[in-house]
Amino acid sequence: MTEYIIFFNQQWVGDHDMEWFQSRVEPSVAVIHDMEAAGVLVWAGGLEEDIDQAFSADATSGTVSVTDGPYAETTEFLGGLTIIDVPDEETARMWAGRIAEGCGWPQEVRRVKQRPDRRT
């Protein structure tokens, strides 16, 4: 099995009224339940939308520095993610499509690199 991360940037969601967002809850939750039933869900969730509550950690200078706010050069920020463990890319594509349809906005999919010490 291979893990994939399916995610979206908050800016991809678009501007919608609260009624529209409420209309996406049921289909989005249904996909999560389907992934649980299929035994492929590792984790799923949205992230806090208030970017002022974010903080960043950087150790590239040799000293760890933790600062308030997102990374300074970021123009988009992560809105939510799902991690699935599936047998192949075709299955990952299917679930990504289901999530995009349930949410109503685009998703990006990436295969998760396995740690060398991780046993399958």
N, C-alpha and C positions, 0 to 999 in steps of 0.2 A: 504494500500500500504506500501511497505517496501523499504527503501533505501539500495542500495548496492554500494560499491566502487570497481571499476575495475581498476587495476593499473599495471604498470610494472616498474622494475628497469632498469636504463639505460644500465647496463651490459648485460641484456637479449637480447638487440637489435642485437648484433653481428656486425661484420665488413662487410660493404657493400660499394660499390661505389655509387657515387651520382646518377647515372642512376637508380640503384635499388631503392634508397630512393624515387626518383621522381615517380617511378612506383607504390609506395604505397600511394601517395597522393590521387588520385581519389577514390580508394576503401575505404580508411579511411574516407574521407569526406562524401562519400555516406552513410556509416553506421551512422555517426552523423546526417545527414539529415533524415535518416529513423527513428532514435530514436526521433528526434524532431517531425516528422509527427505522430509517435505513442504516443506522449505525455509523454514519460518516461524519457527524458533527463533532468537532473538537471544542470549538468555542465560537460564540457570536455575540456581538453587541455594538451599540452605538457609543460614541464618545461625547463627553461634555462639550457642548457647543460654545460655551463662554471661553474663548481663546485666552482671555486675560487670566484665567486660572491655570494655564499651562506653564510649565517651566522646562528649562533645557539644561542638560549636563554636557560638558565638553572637557575632554582631557587631552586634546591635541597639542597643547602647549607643554605637556609634561606635568601639569598641575590640574587637578580636577576643579572645575568652576561650575557651579550651579546657579543659574540666573532665572529671574522671572520672565515669563513670556515664551513664545515659540522661538525657534531658531531664527535669528535676525533676517536671514535672506529668504525665508519661506514666503511665497506668495499664496500658496494653498495649504490647507491643513486637513489632516485625516478626519473623516467624519464617523467612520465605523468600519468594522472588519468581521470577517467570518473565516475560521480555519476549518478545513475539511480534510479527511483522510480517506482517499479514494483509490481504486485500483489503477486508474489511467486518466490521461488528459481528456479524453472524450467525456468521461463521467464528470470531471471538474468543469468542463464547458457547460454541460447540462445544468449542474447546480448553479453556476454563475448566472446563466440565463434565467433560471427560476428566481434567483434573488433579485436580479435587475427588474424582472417583471413584477415581483411582489413589492419592491420598494418604489419603483417608478422612476428610477434614475440609473445612469450607467455604473458599471462595476469594472474594476481592473482585476486580473487574475495573475498570480505568480506562483510558480512552484517553489516550495520551501526547500532550501538546501539542507541536507541531512548532516548532522554532526558526525564526524568520523568515529566517535566513541559510542554512538547510539546504536543499540541493538534493535533489529527489526523483528 
